[in-house]
Amino acid sequence: MATVDECRQALHDLAARLAENADAGKKIDLDRPIAARLTDLRTAFHCRLRGGRLIDIADGDDPQAKIALITTSDDLVAMVAGRLDLARAIASRQASIRANPFDLLKLRKLL
């Protein structure tokens, strides 16, 4: 099981990777609060996706999040590291995403 610190670092790594590709993200009109809920640690993180960037990463859940990723700590770390494909994780029920279908289509372009 990954630790809370490892999960936090994974989210910051993802934010850095998205920032490198921010020019592509500016073409995607998506400004949404996001929550990453880790079932095995019984904890969550929240942030905001704006202009293709993840900003304001913080501890704690956001019940108002328009996009929520629900997974385990190990799977989150593996997805960010590229060892686990998000689509496969969803198909195998290792992860789920709760979001508006239109947001999912836009989100796909970023990933």
Summary of the structure (lengths in Angstrom):
residues: 111
radius of gyration: 12.8
end to end distance: 24.6
largest distance: 36.7
contacts: 334
relative contact order: 0.21
helix: 41%
strand: 29%
